[in-house]
Amino acid sequence: MKIVNRIRELRLSRGMAQTELAEKINSTPQKLSFLESGHVQISSSIDVERLSEVLDEPITRIFFIVN
């Protein structure tokens, strides 16, 4: 199983640049880029609750498991 995310899709649909979203969630554009591309799993360096607030989506609509 793999955890995938819709961060990029949701960010773009809200007209946000990576730098803008990274700043709003107190992260870096590099960490956000790696997370969006699936190269990095969720870690304590990304506040998923804050990400959910900023994107105005429940966590379960941002991250989900696929086989």
LINZI-V240394 format. One record per pair of residues at least 12 apart in sequence whose ideal C-beta (glycine too) atoms are under 7 Angstrom apart, sorted by sequence separation. I is the first residue (numbers start at 1). J is the second residue. D is the distance in whole Angstrom. If there is no record, write none. Layout:
i: (I:I)
j: (J:J)
d: (D:D)
This chain:
i: (18:31:18:31:27:27:25:26:42:25:26:25:25:7:8:7:25:5:24:21:4:3:3:14:10:10:10:7:6:5:5:3:4:3:4:1:2:1:1)
j: (32:45:33:46:45:46:46:47:63:47:50:50:51:35:36:36:54:35:54:54:38:41:42:55:55:57:62:62:62:62:63:63:64:65:66:65:66:66:67)
d: (5:6:6:7:7:6:7:7:7:6:7:5:5:6:4:5:6:7:5:7:6:6:7:7:5:6:7:6:6:6:5:6:6:6:6:5:6:7:6)
